[in-house]
């Protein structure tokens, strides 16, 4: 389970290492260009809120922490999907359902190689 630390908040956002790896690539690309965007997700069950949106901008410190040592092999189609969302006015919308579909598709792609 990976963690994204944002700004001075001591409570990280917890997510699957692979998903965090995708986000790191998208976030780093946007930040390198000096571009800001939003990221919205639904917290884990039992959280106090139904949806959270975070404004990501280059001036705010971020740290990515992974449980795994090696970076993951990323699905270029899902990476492009997230990048396109980051470039839209709605920002990145993390959906557990869509992520699970991408993971299944990635698993199928890996077994076909």
C-alpha angles and dihedrals in degrees: 000000000000128000133216114203112197127190117318094329108123092198107084126209106249120213144144113294092237093052090048089051090055091048092048091057093047094043093046091050093051094044092049087058092047091245126145127207143160129257120198127191142160112246122232119282113286095034120135096243139050099220137008129200122196124196107222117202135162095246093063118082119241133186127191117205122189134193091209122070100212123063115247127249104251128215105239092210093056091043089054090047091055092044091053090050091050088054093051127087090247094056127208113336111196111207123182090211094052092044091053090050090051092048091052091048091048090050091051091049091051093051091050093059 
